[in-house]
Amino acid sequence: MSEVSVVEGGAEEGAPAPDSDENRRQVLYWRLLARLFDPEEQASLESASVAVVEDIGLPVALLDPTASVDSVVQRHPGLAAEFDGLMTPEPDADGERDRAAEVRRAALASKVLLNVFSTGSGTVTAEQLARWQSDAGWLERALGCRPGDLRGGAGRAGGGGVSPTGTGGGMPAPDLSRLIPQIGPELGSIEAGLVQRMHLREVLADPALASRLTPSMSLIEQLLRDKNNLSGVALANAKTLIRRYVDEVTEVLRTQVEKATVGELDRSVPPKRVFRNLDLDRTIWKNLTNWDPDQERLYVDRLYYRHTSRKTTPQRLIVVVDQSGSMVDSMVNCTILASIFAGLPKVDVHLIAYDTQALDLTPWAHDPFETLLRTKLGGGTDGTVAMTLAQPKIAEPRNTVVVWISDFYEWRTDELFESMAAIHRSGAKFIPVGSVTSSGRGSVNPWFREKFKDLGTPVISGHIKKLVHELRTFLT
């Protein structure tokens, strides 16, 4: 390997310094890539990297994958400032690349990237999770974000600059406004994977460690599955995490619902004659004939007000959700969505969850947190038991919509479909939904998909925004 020999033996006679720095930088990143894809050491890359790190005056501990960034910084406090904004450096004033500085950044960036994105396999301890969370915080700082911002989905880019791999002269700097939103979900996914590999109850029993967990769908799924086995501090911390996730998703979905359910102005209702409704522009325009040029005054003999009342019709929304193991994401999202609909004026919301048994959650439909605590994830799927609860709720078919969320892998397919077709023929609006997730991914039983298509009620599969849009005409 010619590049390695350059580093190990020093710069070749007559070779320009920039080439030597470029070779050093490449050695560090080749070593990073090798360790990310194969935990086994590559002896030549390891020895070459040690030579590079020692030569530029950095501690060899940067190459130790078992050492956290915290431990390195504690032994070498001067490095802390170098990690801040490490991956968003300011461009050189003269436009020239500082290749020596790039080598130093490569060594530091390799450390934090390897610690965050190489998590090994096997059981994870609470200590290992805490160390990973700390290292993820250093990565966020290196990207110009506050610790926790990316895992919480609210990353703040710290400006442009070279990428972690270093961009060459004439190459455009990466657009971190596009890069960071991609890194955020990846960090959340890695953290969720670590949580799955550890004893979750051990983490929940430690309030300090539990408070550092980032709520995610995979974490919420585990909490909901294990909630009946938790007690005391662990149960309280689990509920806090569920509440945090519910509140975050609710805020996003409420905005989508409000945009879709504004409704038309009801001009049959006289506008309220209050100052906040005063239409100043129209009032001036309509009274321009009363302008007195001598006194330069406008005499107003009539005020005009804006209409704010909107047409609303009492409607009944029945949401039936499959709570079997394959539908956890949909269960969480639709429970939250139903609670938002329940808060709208003149919308009567009913919520039913089922697997092989059905549960009427209507009394708690307004509170997704309480609803989720009452769900029982897992089990088989028998939609006929849910239909038994749903059918009696359809008192006025023309005024009712039934949203049925499932993958439709059922035991009694013919019986269930016939009852669904009967709802559609009665005049009620029947909306079959295959997936209501943030990613839009989901599978649907092909037999049901074709049947619904022939019925004229095709299955909605995709982002939850599609369901909100479908309900728009129903709610306005």
Disulfide bonds with the S-S distance in Angstrom:
none
